[in-house]
Amino acid sequence: MFRREHRTGLMLAMPLLVSTTILVLIPTLVTFIFAFTNFDGLSQIKWVGFSNFSKIWGDTLFWTSLKNSFYIAAVGVPLRITIALFLALLLTPERTGVGAARSSAFLPTVIPDISYALLWLWMLNPIYGPVAYLISALGLPGDQLLLTPFGARFSIVFMSLFQIGEIYIVLLAARRELPHELYELCTIEGTSAFWTFKRLTLPLLMPTIVFLTARDVAWSLQSTFVPSLVITKGGPNFATLFLPLYIYQNGFEYMRLGLASAMTTVMFLLTGLMIFVQVRVLRFRKGLFDL
């Protein structure tokens, strides 16, 4: 029999367990099953085995979308983690105005994705967009920002750098929990700020950074759907055709739901593999910091 506190804990966790089962576990299982069928939402479902995965192997657009998604993760995740860490360290001390600054750093994260994408669609507009105007004022081709592969990818990455509120809040909380006595000792010893950061702050925060990096890899592979759909439409020349957008096109525009399910399964597996590799690498680097 459960103890009273166990029953209480189970009752408190029940809404999360039920919602996770309904919204995550069951759809994941259904997607995995559909990946082996010819499901299109119209005709009778037939089991096709690994046929969908064979089609994916020979689909050049799939590999293009996968490469684009990896590019965003490889470029965006280190930048996002670095900026969030910088803000967390900068805004840790209590001083006048720091509360407003902390709120400002978190605010873009709570804006709905579609609203955020529409805002940037206006800001990046080559005719009257303020960002395009500022770039043009610097003598650069701001009016071509969304018309070149590099400019379009750069725009998607740049947009994501402002939505770091969750990472920043976790790093800020982790930094505020570090023992003050260690920093007082560094002050007494007269160590430099860089030495303190490298030998004290960074090693102590590394477990949190490892966790946030793994989480952000998964986030970056999925968060590109709305901006690529609303702002760039996957162009130019498929430069912003990311895997979530390509899955959406196959599933809901071309009604290839079985094929889209197979692509989703591959995306899940690759995301898990990337997270595993990244965690291993970051743990190895943590060992270097501890030397």
N, C-alpha and C positions, 0 to 999 in steps of 0.2 A: 504493500500500500504506500501511496505517496504521503509524505509528510505534509503538514499544512502549508509550510513555506514553499514546498515544491509545487503544490497545487496552485498557490497564489502566483508563483512565477510563471507557471504554465498558462494560467488565465490571462496574465498580462502579455505574454508572448503570442497568444492565440491569434489576435488580429494580424500580426506580422506573418505568422506561419501560414494562415489561410490565404492572405493576399499574395504571398510569395508563391504558394502552390498554384493558385489560380492564374496569376499574371506572369510567372516565370517558368516554373517547373513543367506545368502541363503544356504551354505553348512550345517549350523547348523539345519536349518529347514528341509532340505532333509534328513539329518541323523536321525532326530527325526521321520520322516515319515517312513523311511526304517526300523526303529527299530520294527515296527509292521507288517513287511512283511517277506516273505521267500526269499527275493532278493539274488541271487547268481551270477548275471551278465550274466547268460546263459539262464535259463528257464523263463517262464512267471511269473511275479510278482503276488503273492497272499497275501491277507490280512490274518494274523494269530493271530491278537490280541496280547495278553500278553504271547503267547507261548514262545517267545525268552527270556522273563524275567523269566519264569518258568525254562527254561533250565539253565539260569545263576545261579539261586538259587541252583540248584543241581550240579553245576560244581565245583568240588574240586579245579581244576587248577585256576579257576577264583578267588576263595577266597585266594589261595596261592599267586597269582599275586597281589591281592589287599593288602594282609598283607605285602608283600615285598615293595610295593609302600608306604604304611604308614610308614614302618620302615625307608625308605630313607628320607621321609619328616620329621619324628620326630627327626632323628639324624642330618640330613644335614642342615635343615633350621636354627636351633639355632646356629650351628657352623658358617654358612655362615654370618648370621647377626652379630654375635659377632666379627668375623675377619674383616668384612667390617667396623664396628664401630671403632674397634681398629685402623685400617689403616687411617680412616677418621680423628680421633683425633690426631694420630701421625703425619700426613702429613698436618695438618692445618696451623701450623706456617710457615711463609716464611723464608727459609734459603737456603744455598747453596746446590744444588743438589735435592731440593724437587720436582722440575718440572719433572726431569727424573724419580724419584721414583713414582710420581703420574701416569705418563704414563705407567710405568712398571706394576703397580697394575691393570691398566685397559686393558692392551694388551691381556691377554689370552681370554678375553670375545669376542673379535672381530674375533678370529680364527673360521673358519667354523667347525661345530660339527663333520663332518666326518673326517676332518684333525686332529682335536683335539683327537678324539678317536683312530685314527691310530697312532698318536704320543705316546699315552699312551699304546697302544698295544705293541709297541716296548719297551717302558720303563719298562713295567711289564713282559716282556718275561722271563720265568724262566731260560733260558739258557744264554742269553747275555744281558738281560735288566739291565740298571744301577740301577733302583729302587730295583729289586730283588737281585742284587749283594750287594747293601748297606745293605739291611735287612739281608742277609746271613752273611755279615761281622760282624754284631752285634750278631751273634749266634742264630738268629731266622730263621725259615724255609722260606726264601724268595722264594725258588723255588716252594713252595706249595701255594703261595699267591693266585693264581687264581683257585686252585684246592680244596679249602675248602669253605663252605658256608660263614663263617665269613670273610675270606680273600677276597672273591669276592665282598661281599657287602661293605667291608671297602674300597676296591679299587674304587668302584663307588662313594662312598661318598667323598673320598680323592680327586678324580679328580674334583669334583664339587666345592671344596673349592678354586680353583684358578680362577673360572669364576664368580667373584663377582664384576666385574667392574661397572655394572649399579647400584648395591646397594651402592657400595663405593662412586661413583660420587654423588649420591643423598644425602647421609649422609654428604659428604664433603661440598657440597653446603649449606646444612641445618646448619651445624656447623659454617660455615663462616658467615652466616646471623644472628647468635645470637648476641645480643648487647654486644659490647666490654666493655661498662660501668659497666655491672654486674661483669665481670671478674676483672676489675680494683678495684672494691669495695671489692671483695673477697681477692685480693692481699693486699689491705690496712688493711683489718680486720685480715689478717694472717691465713686464713683458709687453711686446708690441701688440696692437690690435690684430694684425695679420696672424701672428703666432698663436694668439688666443683662439682665433677663429679656426685655424688649421688643426691645432693640437687639442682643443677642448670642445668648442661648439660643434664643429662638423662631425667628429666621431660620435658625440653623444646624440646628435640628431640623425645620424645615418640610418638607424633602423626605421625611423619615421619616413625618411626620404626614400628608402627602398620600397616601403609600402605604397607611398604616394606615387612613385614612378610607375610601379606595376599597375596601379589603378588608372593612372593617366594614359598609359598605353592603350588600355581597353577603351577609355573614354575618347581618345583622339581618333581611333579607328571608326567610331560610330558617330561622332559629333559633326562630321563633315557633310552629312546628308542634307541638312536644311540649307546651309550656305551654298553648296554646290547646286542644289535644285533651284533656289530662289535667285541667286546672284549670277552664277556663271553658266548654269544649264549644262554642266559637264565639259564645257569648252574652255578655251579654244583648242581645237584639234585634240579633243579628249584629254587635255591637260589636267582638268579637274573632275574627270570621271572617276570618282572614288567607289570603292566596293559597295558601300551601302546604297549609293545612288544606282549603281548598275543592278543590284539585287532588286531594288524597287522597280526599275524599268522592266526587268524580265517578269517580275511577279504580277504587277498591276497595270502595266501598259501593254505587254505582249501576252499576258495571261499564261506564262510558263511557271506556274506556282511550284511544280515539282522541281524544276531546274533551279528556281530561286531558293528553294529550301536546301538543295544540295550546296549552293553557293554560301548560304548562311551557315551551314554545318562546317564548311571549309573555313569560313571566317572565324568561327568560334574556336576551331582547332588551332589555327594559326595565331590567334590572339593568345590562347593559352600557352603556346610554344614561345611566343615572343616574351610573355611575362616571365616564364620559367627561366629563359636565357638571361633576361635582364636582371632578375633577382640574383642569379648566380654570379653574374659579373659584378653587380654592386656589392654583394657580400664579399667578393674577393678584394674589391677596392677598399671596403671598410677595413679589411685586415691590413691593407697597406697603410691606412691612416692610423691604425693602432700601433704601428711599429715605432 
